[in-house]
Amino acid sequence: MLATELGLAPSDNLKIIELKDLITNSDGYDEEFVKDVLNVIVEGRTTTEKQKAMELEDKQKAVAVAQQQEREFELEKLRIQLEMQKLSQAPVDPLEQCLDSQVLELKEESPYRCYGCGTSGVVKSKCPTCTRTNEMETEVNCMTLFNLNSDLYPSSVIVLKMFGEKIAVCADTGASHTIAGEKLFKFLQEHGITYTNKVISFMMADGIRQTITALRTVVDLYIEGKVIPIEFLVLPEAKGNKTLLGLDFLMQLEIVLDVQGGKWHFSENPRKQYKFFKKTLKDLNISAFDLREDEAKHLSREQARKLNKLLDKNETCFQPGGEPTPFIEHRIDTGDHPLIATSPYRMNPIKKVILKEQIEELLKQNIIEECEFP
């Protein structure tokens, strides 16, 4: 640009030192003029860089505001769905419904809810609805499940890669940090991942706050062409817990969950949708008359299957009750030995004392009298 101002026509393949010599050796070279031109060029480029930085900052702020609004919208949808579900469960008295709506309005400002039934303003351990439900006793005589697979509430399970292995993990907007479950903890140990201790204070879903020493590590996660280091926390005393992707993971990758639609996408490209992972359940036949694991071990799989099928087909034959069978007669072969007479039932000492007292009372009232058998 400076060479053009001096009326020079440098070629594109000139080196910097060659361009410098060309400018300083030109006929129109003036040191003061060159300084002024350079200052103008520097100021122009500085202004351009500042404008670009401000535009980038404004764009990032707009994206953050849009993400916040979208998250609030998703949370509002979930809240409305929970309220609609509660209202549709059972008919209620109009007066009770009016009172419940007033209580709901008073508790809308509450920062927490019961994760059992969705009641606002209480935790599950102190929720009157869930506590009353837990106190009810339920007796089940027999139950047969042929298939259990519900699409009413899809789970937000996302597939990602770790050490070349695909894993399906649940994204939980209620978890502030990403938690590694028991299976993932063992998987990371097998790959030589080291941990450091970290004291954390956290609140469980029931509202009870705890302070424990957890294990911390950082692992690279691969998800739909992106690689990002994520901090995992391990709860050492937890057994059988599941891995949860917390808000730190969702915000770092700018992931938006569409729970109702069963999809998720990156905020930068909302048109590209990814479906939640769904594990299909196999058909299971559960019967109270199937063979136990310790039965018919000498049979092959095909023989055991046919025997189970026969038991299921004749299920009515094994129902309790009914008349004695006329097809079988029970006998005891004593051989050459004589029969031994024994009492039909041995009474325990406590019942013997009670029976003796009752007999003496009947004798006193002359209801019965003593007699001797020959």
SVG drawing of the C-alpha trace seen along z (x, -y; Angstrom):
<svg xmlns="http://www.w3.org/2000/svg" viewBox="-73 -15 91 125">
<polyline fill="none" stroke="black" stroke-width="0.4" points="0.0,0.0 2.9,-2.4 4.6,-1.5 1.5,-2.3 1.3,-5.8 4.8,-6.5 3.9,-5.6 5.7,-2.2 4.5,1.0 6.1,3.9 5.6,7.5 3.7,9.9 6.7,12.2 9.0,9.5 10.4,10.2 10.1,7.8 13.7,6.6 13.5,6.2 10.3,4.2 12.0,2.0 15.0,1.3 12.6,0.5 10.8,-2.1 13.9,-3.8 15.7,-4.0 12.7,-5.4 12.9,-9.0 9.8,-10.2 11.0,-8.8 10.4,-11.2 11.0,-10.0 8.3,-12.2 5.7,-11.4 6.4,-7.6 6.0,-7.9 2.6,-9.7 1.4,-7.0 2.5,-4.2 0.7,-5.8 -2.5,-6.0 -2.2,-2.4 -1.6,-1.2 -4.5,-3.2 -6.8,-1.9 -5.9,1.7 -6.2,1.2 -9.7,-0.3 -10.7,2.6 -9.5,5.2 -11.4,3.4 -14.6,3.4 -14.2,7.1 -13.6,7.9 -16.7,5.8 -18.8,7.6 -17.6,11.0 -18.4,10.1 -21.9,8.9 -22.5,12.1 -21.4,14.2 -23.6,12.3 -26.6,12.7 -25.9,16.5 -25.7,16.7 -29.0,14.8 -30.7,17.0 -29.4,20.2 -30.7,18.9 -34.1,18.1 -34.3,21.5 -33.3,23.3 -36.0,21.3 -38.5,22.2 -37.7,26.0 -37.9,25.8 -41.3,24.1 -42.5,26.8 -41.4,29.5 -43.1,27.7 -46.4,27.4 -46.3,31.1 -45.8,32.2 -48.8,30.0 -50.9,31.4 -50.0,35.0 -50.9,34.4 -54.3,32.9 -55.1,35.8 -54.3,38.6 -57.5,38.6 -60.7,36.5 -60.6,34.2 -63.2,32.2 -63.8,28.7 -63.1,27.1 -59.8,29.1 -58.8,28.2 -59.4,24.5 -57.3,24.7 -54.5,26.6 -54.4,24.0 -54.1,21.3 -51.2,23.2 -49.5,23.6 -49.6,19.9 -48.1,19.2 -45.3,21.7 -44.3,20.7 -41.4,18.7 -39.9,21.8 -36.5,22.8 -37.1,26.6 -39.7,29.3 -40.4,32.8 -38.9,35.1 -41.4,37.8 -44.6,36.1 -43.5,32.5 -45.1,30.7 -43.5,27.2 -41.9,26.0 -41.1,29.4 -38.4,32.1 -39.4,35.7 -38.5,36.7 -41.0,34.1 -43.6,34.3 -47.0,35.1 -48.2,36.8 -45.2,39.2 -45.0,39.9 -48.6,40.9 -48.1,43.1 -45.1,44.8 -47.1,45.6 -49.7,47.5 -49.3,51.3 -49.8,53.1 -50.2,56.8 -49.6,58.5 -50.6,62.1 -49.6,62.8 -48.4,60.6 -47.4,61.6 -45.5,59.2 -45.3,60.0 -43.5,56.8 -42.7,53.5 -41.6,50.6 -42.9,47.1 -42.4,44.2 -44.4,41.7 -41.3,40.2 -38.3,40.7 -34.9,40.5 -32.3,38.0 -29.5,40.5 -26.7,39.3 -24.2,41.5 -20.5,40.5 -17.1,42.1 -14.4,42.6 -11.1,44.4 -12.6,45.7 -15.6,47.2 -19.2,46.0 -21.1,45.4 -24.7,44.2 -24.9,41.7 -27.9,39.8 -27.9,36.0 -29.3,34.5 -30.2,30.8 -30.7,31.2 -27.0,32.1 -24.5,29.2 -21.5,31.5 -20.8,34.6 -20.8,37.7 -19.1,41.0 -21.1,44.0 -19.7,47.3 -19.3,49.0 -17.6,46.0 -15.3,45.6 -14.1,49.2 -13.8,48.6 -11.6,45.6 -9.5,47.5 -8.9,50.2 -7.5,47.5 -5.0,46.2 -6.8,43.0 -5.5,41.4 -7.6,39.4 -7.1,36.6 -9.1,35.9 -11.6,33.0 -13.8,32.0 -17.3,31.1 -20.6,30.1 -23.6,31.3 -27.4,31.8 -29.1,34.9 -32.6,35.0 -34.2,35.5 -32.8,32.1 -30.2,33.5 -26.9,31.7 -23.6,33.6 -19.9,32.8 -17.7,35.6 -14.2,36.2 -14.8,37.2 -12.4,38.4 -11.7,36.0 -10.3,36.6 -10.4,35.0 -11.2,37.2 -11.6,36.3 -15.0,37.0 -15.8,37.4 -19.3,36.5 -20.5,36.0 -17.1,34.9 -16.2,32.7 -13.6,33.4 -13.8,31.7 -12.1,32.4 -14.7,32.9 -14.2,33.1 -15.7,36.3 -16.5,36.6 -16.6,40.1 -18.5,40.7 -16.5,43.5 -19.2,44.8 -21.9,44.9 -22.7,48.4 -24.7,49.1 -25.1,45.4 -25.4,44.3 -23.2,41.9 -24.8,38.4 -23.8,35.6 -24.3,32.4 -24.9,28.8 -21.1,28.2 -21.0,30.7 -24.2,29.3 -23.0,25.6 -19.4,26.4 -20.7,28.1 -23.7,25.7 -26.1,28.7 -29.9,28.0 -32.2,30.9 -35.6,31.4 -37.0,34.0 -40.5,33.9 -39.3,34.6 -36.7,37.1 -33.8,35.2 -30.9,32.8 -28.8,30.4 -25.9,28.0 -27.0,24.4 -24.8,23.3 -26.7,25.6 -30.3,26.2 -31.2,27.7 -29.0,30.7 -30.9,32.9 -29.7,36.0 -32.0,38.6 -31.7,39.8 -30.3,43.3 -33.1,45.8 -32.5,49.4 -35.2,51.7 -36.5,54.4 -36.7,58.0 -40.0,59.8 -40.0,61.7 -42.4,64.4 -42.6,64.4 -44.6,67.2 -45.0,68.5 -44.8,72.1 -41.5,71.9 -38.6,74.1 -36.2,72.6 -32.5,72.3 -31.7,75.2 -34.3,77.5 -33.9,79.9 -30.2,79.3 -29.8,82.6 -32.1,81.4 -30.9,79.7 -32.1,76.1 -34.6,77.4 -36.0,80.0 -36.3,77.3 -38.1,75.0 -40.6,77.7 -41.2,78.5 -41.8,74.9 -44.2,74.6 -46.1,77.7 -46.3,76.1 -47.6,72.9 -50.2,74.7 -51.5,76.6 -51.3,73.7 -54.8,74.4 -53.7,77.8 -51.4,76.1 -53.8,73.7 -54.4,74.1 -57.6,75.7 -60.0,78.2 -61.0,81.7 -58.6,84.6 -57.5,86.3 -59.2,89.6 -56.3,90.8 -53.8,91.4 -54.1,93.3 -51.5,92.9 -50.3,96.0 -47.4,96.9 -45.8,100.3 -44.5,101.4 -43.5,104.8 -43.4,107.4 -43.5,104.8 -46.6,104.0 -48.2,100.6 -47.1,98.0 -49.8,95.8 -48.7,92.2 -50.5,89.1 -51.8,87.3 -50.4,83.9 -47.8,83.0 -48.9,80.0 -46.4,77.6 -46.1,77.1 -47.7,73.7 -50.8,74.9 -50.9,77.9 -51.1,75.7 -53.9,73.6 -55.8,76.7 -55.5,78.2 -56.8,74.9 -59.8,74.9 -60.6,78.5 -60.5,77.9 -62.7,74.8 -65.3,77.0 -65.1,79.6 -65.8,77.0 -68.9,75.9 -70.1,79.5 -70.2,79.0 -68.0,82.1 -67.2,85.0 -64.3,87.4 -64.4,90.8 -62.1,93.7 -61.5,95.5 -61.3,99.3"/>
</svg>
